Amino acid sequence: METMKRIRSLKEVMDAKPKHRKLKKKNYKKKKHKPIKFKKVVKKKKPVKKVKRSYREYLKSDTWKIKRDKVIKRANNWCEICKVNRAWQVHHKTYKRIFRERLSDLIATCETCHKAEHNLLTEEEIEIAVLELIKKERNYEI
């Protein structure tokens, strides 16, 4: 019986309409809001990061000298382009990873081949270089 009463009372509670309290309406004065003034936010320009050192300074650094020596040693001191002259210089295949080159990005070259790679030789200089290479090859064959 008690459970039946409880169930009925729960049903009554659930079905009962909520009694709302009457809220008093307050008369609020409508305030006129001042228009909001937005300040222009000026972003400070970040200073351009300067490269810590120039390319010429990099070529004088110890890290470059170590890389250069490894590349020339890898080529057994011979130019990897003409394979006739001694290699005294190192040429970058790509400048994508400048200052952090891989050894595979570098080639050991002689001076003439290095200039030719950079298109710094005139046609006369190229002909002279080719003739010198032919003479050297003939001397090695003997």
Phi, psi and omega per residue, in radians:
M1 nan -0.754 -3.134
E2 -1.096 -0.690 3.132
T3 -1.130 -0.640 3.112
M4 -1.130 -0.702 3.121
K5 -1.129 -0.751 3.131
R6 -1.060 -0.779 -3.119
I7 -1.087 -0.757 3.113
R8 -1.077 -0.774 -3.121
S9 -1.129 -0.620 3.091
L10 -1.177 -0.711 3.113
K11 -1.098 -0.749 3.140
E12 -1.078 -0.703 -3.139
V13 -1.146 -0.725 -3.105
M14 -1.227 -0.678 -3.098
D15 -1.427 -0.348 -3.061
A16 -1.125 2.521 3.106
K17 -1.387 2.444 3.140
P18 -1.225 2.490 3.127
K19 -1.676 2.054 3.139
H20 -1.615 2.462 3.034
R21 -1.441 2.490 3.098
K22 -1.357 2.116 -3.142
L23 -1.570 2.388 3.106
K24 -1.363 2.305 3.091
K25 -1.487 2.227 3.115
K26 -1.698 2.489 3.094
N27 -1.516 1.789 3.092
Y28 -1.634 2.346 3.064
K29 -1.353 2.328 3.106
K30 -1.344 2.084 -3.135
K31 -1.549 2.410 3.048
K32 -1.445 2.120 -3.129
H33 -1.495 2.451 3.066
K34 -1.287 2.501 3.116
P35 -1.102 2.466 -3.116
I36 -1.373 2.239 3.103
K37 -1.731 2.113 3.121
F38 -1.615 2.298 3.079
K39 -1.508 2.433 3.085
K40 -1.266 2.174 3.118
V41 -1.589 2.036 3.130
V42 -1.688 2.038 3.131
K43 -1.354 2.304 3.099
K44 -1.285 2.326 3.116
K45 -1.281 2.297 3.104
K46 -1.285 2.416 3.130
P47 -1.147 2.438 -3.141
V48 -1.187 2.237 3.139
K49 -1.256 2.122 3.117
K50 -1.439 2.529 3.066
V51 -1.113 2.337 -3.038
K52 -1.002 -0.568 -3.141
R53 -2.588 2.746 -3.136
S54 -1.398 2.956 -3.128
Y55 -1.128 -0.691 3.128
R56 -1.115 -0.709 3.083
E57 -1.117 -0.671 3.121
Y58 -1.081 -0.719 -3.140
L59 -1.158 -0.327 3.095
K60 -1.612 -0.158 -3.053
S61 -1.307 2.827 3.129
D62 -1.195 -0.626 -3.134
T63 -1.096 -0.714 3.105
W64 -1.165 -0.727 -3.120
K65 -1.076 -0.671 3.120
I66 -1.138 -0.806 3.125
K67 -1.088 -0.771 -3.125
R68 -1.034 -0.811 3.141
D69 -1.099 -0.684 3.129
K70 -1.115 -0.705 -3.119
V71 -1.187 -0.754 3.139
I72 -1.163 -0.668 3.108
K73 -1.151 -0.673 3.110
R74 -1.040 -0.605 -3.117
A75 -1.575 0.126 -3.110
N76 0.973 0.659 3.098
N77 1.134 0.335 3.109
W78 -1.967 2.611 3.101
C79 -1.130 2.250 -3.118
E80 -1.405 -0.125 3.115
I81 -1.641 -1.017 -3.089
C82 -1.605 -0.391 3.127
K83 1.043 0.387 3.131
V84 -2.056 -0.810 -3.102
N85 -1.515 2.806 3.036
R86 -1.257 2.482 3.138
A87 -1.551 2.157 3.095
W88 -2.068 -0.231 -3.079
Q89 -2.222 2.866 3.114
V90 -2.178 2.302 -3.108
H91 -1.903 2.414 3.058
H92 -1.454 2.188 3.026
K93 -1.218 -0.674 3.139
T94 -2.448 2.626 3.109
Y95 -1.859 0.298 -3.136
K96 -1.105 -0.705 -3.070
R97 -1.915 0.759 -3.108
I98 -1.074 2.479 -3.080
F99 1.333 -0.154 3.063
R100 -2.515 0.778 -3.056
E101 -1.143 2.635 2.942
R102 -1.548 2.755 3.108
L103 -1.150 -0.459 3.110
S104 -1.257 -0.255 3.098
D105 -1.462 -0.095 -3.023
L106 -2.038 2.567 3.111
I107 -2.249 2.387 3.031
A108 -1.389 2.245 -3.101
T109 -2.388 2.766 2.953
C110 -1.461 3.001 -3.059
E111 -1.110 -0.758 -3.099
T112 -1.162 -0.744 3.125
C113 -1.167 -0.622 3.124
H114 -1.146 -0.748 3.096
K115 -1.150 -0.670 3.121
A116 -1.120 -0.658 3.107
E117 -1.092 -0.591 3.139
H118 -1.642 0.127 -3.130
N119 0.989 0.710 -3.137
L120 -1.710 -0.093 -3.113
L121 -1.634 2.510 2.999
T122 -1.426 2.965 -3.132
E123 -1.098 -0.634 3.122
E124 -1.124 -0.763 3.134
E125 -1.123 -0.627 3.117
I126 -1.154 -0.757 3.120
E127 -1.077 -0.753 3.119
I128 -1.085 -0.769 -3.141
A129 -1.093 -0.709 3.140
V130 -1.143 -0.743 3.110
L131 -1.087 -0.721 3.099
E132 -1.095 -0.705 3.125
L133 -1.109 -0.720 -3.136
I134 -1.121 -0.734 3.119
K135 -1.074 -0.778 -3.125
K136 -1.109 -0.742 3.138
E137 -1.081 -0.716 3.136
R138 -1.142 -0.674 3.125
N139 -1.153 -0.616 -3.138
Y140 -1.257 -0.522 -3.102
E141 -1.223 -0.523 -3.066
I142 -1.213 nan nan
